[in-house]
């Protein structure tokens, strides 16, 4: 089976770019500054696939059998 996209693989969680307008609201809700967000490489295949650039914040949605759906935020470097 040949995958056409990285996101098609069952182990790759959904990656989305957070809009620039929503970033201040998100950081306030998280109680964090942008400098303390975990980083994700601009060379990551999922990052390349969605067209994210350095400085973008990504929302990564993961499904868990115990916690349901959880969200992680990363800054592209």
N, C-alpha and C positions, 0 to 999 in steps of 0.2 A: 504494500500500500504506500503510495507516494502522497505526502502532504503538500498542499499548495501553499499553505501559510503556516507560520509558527503557531499562531493562535488556534489552529485547528487541532493541535495536539491536546489530548485530554489532561495532561499534566501542567499545561501552561494556563495560569489564571488570566482573567480578563484585565487588560491594561487600558486605561483611558487618560487622556490629557485633561487636567483641571483647567478651566478657562481662567484667563488672567484676571477677569473681573471677580471671580469667586475666591481667588487665593487669599486675600486679606480676611474674608469671613471664615474661611477654613482654618487658617492659622489661629484666629481668635478662638474659634470653637475648640481646637485642639489644645490651646494654651501653650503654643510653641512658637519659636521664631523659625524663620526659614533656614537658618544656619544649622539647626539641630536635627533637621529631617534626615533620615537615612538616605544614602546616595545610591543611584543606579547608573551604570555606565551608558553613555550615548552609543556605545558599540554593542549593547545587549540586543540580540535579534528581535525581541518583542518591541523594544524601543524604536528600532529602525523601522520595523513594520508599520507602526502607527504614525511615524513621521515626527516623533518628539525630538526636540532640540535641547541643547544645554540650557539649563535654567527653568525648564518646564517642570511642573509638578505632576506626577502620575498618581492616579487612584487605581490600586490593584485590588480586585475583588476575589476573595478566596472562599470556597465552600468547605464547611466543616460538618461532619456528622453530629458533633456535640454542640457547636456554637452557632450553627446555621451559616449565614454569610457574614464574613468579616472584611473590613477594609483596611488597607495599608497605604500609606502615602510615602512616596520617594521623590527626591529631586534628581533630575538628570544632570550629570556632570560630564 
